């Protein structure tokens, strides 16, 4: 039997040379007449080790990385196909500490299976949740998802089951399931990893959502900056349709559900559900006033479920294992697991799926290994470009929706971006305003005008023009944007600005930055 060699084919691994490694490996195997085949799996999310090559052995998979093309001959000479030792050897993949400490539910197959092999998907538990759902009444499916405690993983944290129940009970000639995969937050890549590494779990989750709510049509909305994910999803949908997972009779049942991929131009505001619907309908992505809610009048004016990709990809495990199993993970009202994306100036950047409840300090210092530069961590932004900056003094905050809200922060799409003590927080505040100004849809005045005025105010602070007066003006401006904006783009921009001012006030005063506890430690 051929030895299986796994070389990731997702965008993150390709960016650091995985395609070249795979091509060179194929040449080397042919030249040596070795009986082995290469499988392009998804990444396991240990991006500092990519390209990570794995080989299947009697002991389990053995990993090597990061591997360059120049390493391959030496690896094969050392006994790569038998999983022998080498300076690049990482040992058994499942024993790598970064992986071993995780609780992988949503990402259980990511990096393990061939993304486009339905047989592989089934062998690793795929379609069990959908099979169970087909045997249940729609109300029972909705009840199970509600009881699991699953909340929206896109940022708002709204209970998924409540949204589904609303659509189930709504009247409409046609209902829709929309997957919001418009992953625009800086430092986030969970959606992309699923679409490129385990696309069938998203398809399965959407089919279950359709059966639960009476929707027979679905759309995956993602951005043009994800061409590889677009291709993988289109190919996976085709495979699913050919195998009766999608179509007029889902897995031979009386339920119909089909779907397709739609690509947006990459506007950040289209991550907001109503702007997404506008774009999906062929118009400019502009936020709609609510009510009516999309659950009552969404895509083409019909009842519509709009869920984040990770939310939908989490449904199959709930339908397979049950609500109680999933709810057993987490803390407070934050149940289950969440894929935390660790990025920025960090030693071990990657995806870490864990139950809610780990502290921010554990994630940054222990799991992430501190900064890549070796300098002290000064600030951590959680929740994308509109997330708050947390100083070291708040590192005891548990990763939980309510705990972060209590500290004037938000989890968002669970992206963590790390900064060392060289960061200028005044510049970061300016970036938040500038980002909002560029990405605003322009519909409401607080966001459209407030963000532009915010950049001007920060520039005056930087230039030492009446700094105290300008800081007061900036605070008032943030309050106006927070409470007056139509959507979260303008409403959340004050989070990074005010957290920077609150926790790092020395960067907003004229003269050299005052020594903070972090800087004193560095000295």
N, C-alpha and C positions, 0 to 999 in steps of 0.2 A: 504494500500500500504506500502511495506517495506520502512523503512528509509534507505537512502543511506549514507554510511560512506566511506569517501575517505582517503586512506592511501597510500602515494606515493610508487611506486615500482621501481623507477629509482635507478641507482647505488649510487648516492650521498646520498639518503635517506637510502638505504639498508646498506651503510657503517656505519651509526650511529644507526642501530637497527630497521629499519622499518619492516623488515620481522618478527622479534620477536614480535613487537607490533601488527602486523596484525594477527599473529597466536594466541597470547594471547587474542586479541579482539574477535576472532572467538570463542574461548573457553568460554569467559565470556558471550557472547551473547547467546550461546547455553545453558549454565548453568542457565541463568536467563530467558530463553525462550522468548527472545526479538525478535520482528519482524524487523530485520534490515539486510542489506547485505553490504558486504565490496567490494569496487571497488578499485583496485590498479591503480591509476592514475599516471601520470608523476609528477615530482616536479614542483612547480611554481618558483623555483629558489631562495627561501629565505632560504639558506642553514644553517644559524645559528639557524633557528627555526625547522629544521628537527630532527626527524620525526614530520611532521605537520599533524595532523588529522583534517579533515573537516567533518561536518555533514550538510546535506541538510535540511533546515527548510523553513517554509512559508515566512520568512523574507529574505531568501537567505542563502548561505553557511556561517556557523560559524566555525572559525578555533581555534585550540588549539595546543600549542607547546612551546618548544620541549617536546614530550611525551615519557615517558619510560613505560615499562611494569608494573612497580610498581604503575603507576599513574592511570591505567585503572579502577580499582574498584572505586576509589574516583571520577573519571570523570562520570562513569555511575550512581553512587549514587547521584551526584549533578545534574543529568539531561542532560547528554551529548546528548541524542537522541532528546531532545527538544531545544538544543542550549543554555542551561542555563549557568549562570555565574560560573566561577571556577578560581582559581589562574592562571591556564594555558590558560585561555580564551584570545583570540586575537581579539574577536569581529567578525564582518562581514569580511570575507576574502577580499572582494573587497575594503574595507575601510582601510586596513592596509596601512599606508603611503608609504612604500617601493613599494607596488604594485600600489597604486592609482596614483603615480606620473609618472608611466610609460606610454609609447605609444606602446601597444602591437599589432603589425601587423603580423609579422612572427610567433611570439609566442602566438598568440591570443588564441589558444586552449590548449597550453601546461599546464598541471596541472589541466585542467578543464574536459577533456573528458577521457573516457576509451580508452587507446591508440590503442587497437585492435578491437574496435567496429566501424564498418563502418557506422552503423546506427547513432551512436553518432556523428561521423565525419560529416555526412550529415546534422544532426540537427543543427550543429554549423557552417553551411556555407560551408562545404567541398564539393569539386567537382564542385562548381559553376564556378570557373575559367577554369577548364578543359572543362566543357560543353560549355562555351563561346568560348573557343579556337577552338573547333571542328567546330563551325559554321563560322569560319574565314579562310581566305586564309593565308598560311604560311607567306607571306610577311607582312600581316597586323599584325600578332602576333609579328613578329620581330620588326616591327615599334613601336608597343605599348610598348614593353619592352625597346626599345631604348629611346623612348620619356619619359619613367618613370625616367630615369637617374640612373637606377640600375647599380651598379658597383660591381666587384668581392669582396666578403666579406672575402676572404682568405688572403688578405694582399696587393696584387698588385693594387687593385682598378681599374682594366681594365674594360671599359664599356661592360656589358654583351651583349647588343644588337648588338654591332659591331662584337663580336665573333660569335654570332649566324648567323648574316648576311653572314659572311665569309663562314661558313659551309653550309648554305643554297645554296650559289652560287657555291660552290665547286663541282667538278665532282667526283663521286666515286660509285663503285658497292654496297657498304654498308657504312652507316654512323652510328656513335656511340655517345651516351651521357654518359659521365663519371662523376660521382659525386665524388669529392675529399673530403672524410670524414676522411682523415688521420690526425686527430686532435692531433698534437704532441707538440704544444706550451704549456709551463708551464703556469698554471693559466687559462687555457681555458677549457670550458665544454659545449659550446653552441651546437655543433654538436651532442654530446652525449645526451643532453637534448631533442633535437628534435627527434632523432632516438628512444629514449626510451619513450618519452612522446607524440609525435604526428607524427608517422612515415608516415602516409598517406599523409601529406602535402609535404613530400619529393618525394614520389611516384608520386603525382599529378604534382608537378613542373617538374619532369623529363619527364613525359608523354607529357606535354605541350611543353617542349624543343624539344622532338622528332618530334612532329607534325609540329613545327615551322621550323625545319631544314631538314626534310625528313629522320631523323634517326629512325630506327625501333628496335634498340637494345641499352640497357643501362646497366651500371655496377655501383654499389656502392662500392667504395674501402675504407675500413677502417682497423684499426689495431687490432691485436690479443689481445691487452690489453683491448679491449672493448667487452668482451664475451657477456655481457648482451645486448648491443646494437646490436651485430651480431644476437643474437637469436630473438630479437624483430623485426628487419628488415626482417629477413627471414620469420617470421610468418606473418608480414604485407604484404609482397609480395605475399605470398600464398593466403591470404584473397582477395587481390586486383585481383589476377588472377582468382580466383573462381567467382568473381563478375564482370568480363568483364571490369575492369578498365585497366587491362593489357591483352595482347593477340593479336589475329589476327583482332579483331574488337573492338577498344577502345570505351566503352560506346555505342556499337552498330553502330559505324561509319565505314567509309571506311579506317580509319587509323589503322595501326598495330604498336604496341610498347610493347616490353617485356623487362624484366630486371632481374638481379640477383645480389647477394651480393658476393663480393670477399674480402678475408682477407689477409692483408700483415703481415709481421713479426714485424713491428714496427720500421722501419728505419725512422729517422726524415727526411732524404733527399727525401723520397718518397712523402712528401708533395709538392715537386716540380713536376710540371705536367709531364715532360718528364721522370723523374726517376720513377714516378708512373706508366706510360705507360710501361716502361721496366719491372717493377715488375708484372704488370697485364698480360703481355705476357709470364710470367714464367721465366724471367731472373733476375739477380741481379740488384737492383735499382741503376742505374748509370745515371747521367744526360746526355741527348743528346745535341749535338750542334744544334743551330737554326740559320738560317732556315735549313730544312723546318719546319714551324709551325705545331703544332698538328691539327689546323683547316684545313690544307691542307693534311697533311700526319701524322696521329696520330696513334691510336690503329690499329695494324695489317696493317699499311700503308694506312689507309683510313681516310677520313675527320672526325674529332672528336671534339666535344665540351667537354672541361674539365672545369667544374665549381665547385666552393666551395659549400658545402652543404647548407649554409645559403643563398647563392645567389639563388639556385634552389628552396629552401623552401619559398623564398620571391616572386616567380613568381605567384603563385595562387592568392594572394591578388591583384596583379597588373592586372591580367586578370579578376578578379571579379569586382574591383572598378574602374579600368581605370588608364591610365598613369598619368593623371593630379592629381588624388587623391593621388597617391603615391609620385609624385614629389613635392607636396605641403609641405611635411615634409623635414626638413634639411636646409642646408645652402650652398651657393656657388655651387660647382660642386659635393658636397656630398649630394645626395638626398635620401629621405626615412628615415628608422630607422636602427639602428644597435644594436645588442645584446651585451652589454658591460659586460664582466665578471670580477668581482671585487674579488680579492683573495690576499693571502699573509697575512701579519700582519695587519689585518683590522677587525674592530668590526662587520660589517654587510657584510659578504662575500656572493656573489650570483650573479645572472644574472639580469641585468637591461636594458631593451630595451627602447630606447629613440631615438628621432630624432637627427640627427647630430647637433652639435652646443653647447651642454652643455660644460662648462669648466672642465678641469681636476681637478681643486680644488673643484668644486661642487661635482664631482663624488667621489672623495676620502674623503673629509671632511664632506660633507653634506649627500650624499647618503650612502657612506661607513662608516661614523661615526668615521673616524680617525683610529688610531691603536688599536689593541686588547690589547696591553700592556699598553696603556694609555700614552706612551711616544710620543714625537713629531714625525711627519712624516719627514723623511730626504730625501728619494728618492722614486720615483715611476717608475717602468719599464713598459712601454706600448709596446705591440706588440710581446710578447713572449721572449724567451731567446736571440733573436737577436735584440730586441728592445732597444731603447735608454733609459737611466735613466734621468728622469726629476726632477730637484730640486724644492723646493717650489717657487722659483723666477719665474718659468714658469707655475705655476698653473692656470694662466689666459688664457692659450692656449685652444681654443675651440676644441672639438673633431671633427676634419675635416681633410680629407686626406692632403689637401694643407697646412693647418695651421701647422700640425705636420711636414710636409716635410720642411717647412720654418724654423723650429727650430731644424733641423737635427734629426728628429724622424720619426717614422712610426706607423700607427695604427695597421697594421698586422691583426690578427684575433680578435682584440679588447679585448685582455686580459690585465688587469691592476693588477700588483703585487706591494704591498705596503711594504715599509721597514721603520723601525723607526730609531732613531738617534744612535743606537748601531751598525748599519751595517758598515762593512769595505769595502769600494768601490774598494780597490786594489784587495781584494779577489773576488769581483764580476767581475772585469775585467779578472782576471785569469780564473774564471769559464767560461766566454764566449769563450776564446781561447780553453780551455780544452773541452768544449762541442762540438765545431766545429771540433776539432781533432778526437774526438770519433765518431761523426756522419758523417764526410766527406765520400763521396763515393770514393774519391781518384783519380778521373779522372783528375782534374786540379791541377797544382803545387801550385798556390797561396793559395788555400784552404788547400790542403793536407800537404804541408810543412809549409806554413805560420802560420797555427794554432799551430803547434808543436813548432815552433820557438817563437811564441808569449808567450806560457806558460813559456819557458825558460827565456825570457826577463823579464816578470813580476816577476819571482822568483829572478832574479838578483836585480831588484828594491827593492823587499822586503828585500833582504839581505844587502842592502845599498852599492852595488857594482856600483860605478859610476852612480848614479841615473839619473842625467841630461842627460848623454850620452845615457843611456838605454831608457829614455823617448823619446828622439829624434829618436832612432832606432825603438821603438814601433810605433811611429807616421808614419814613413816611411813604416813600415810593413803593417800598416792598410791601407794606401793609395794603396799599391800594391794589397792587398786582395780586396779592394773595387772596383777597376777598372779592375783588371785582372782575377777575378774568373769567372768561367763559369756560375754559378748560384748564387742565393741569399744566400745560406748557407755561402759561403766564402765572398760574397759581402756585406752581412749585419752584419757579426761578428764585424766589426769596429764600428758599432753604439753603442753597450753597452760599448765597450772599450774606445772609444774616448769621449763619453758623461760622463763617470765616471771620466776621466782625466780632461775634460774641466770644469765640474761643481763641482768636489770634488778634486782639485789638492793637498790639504793638505794630503790626504791619500796616495799619491804617493811620498811623501818626507820622508826622514829619521826622526826618532824621533816621539814623541807623536803627534797625530792628532791636527792640529791647530783648535782652537775653531771657529766653523762656527756659523752663526746667529741662526741656529736651536739649536746647543748645548748651546749657550749663553742663549737662551730662557729657556732651560731645567734647567739651573743653577739658 
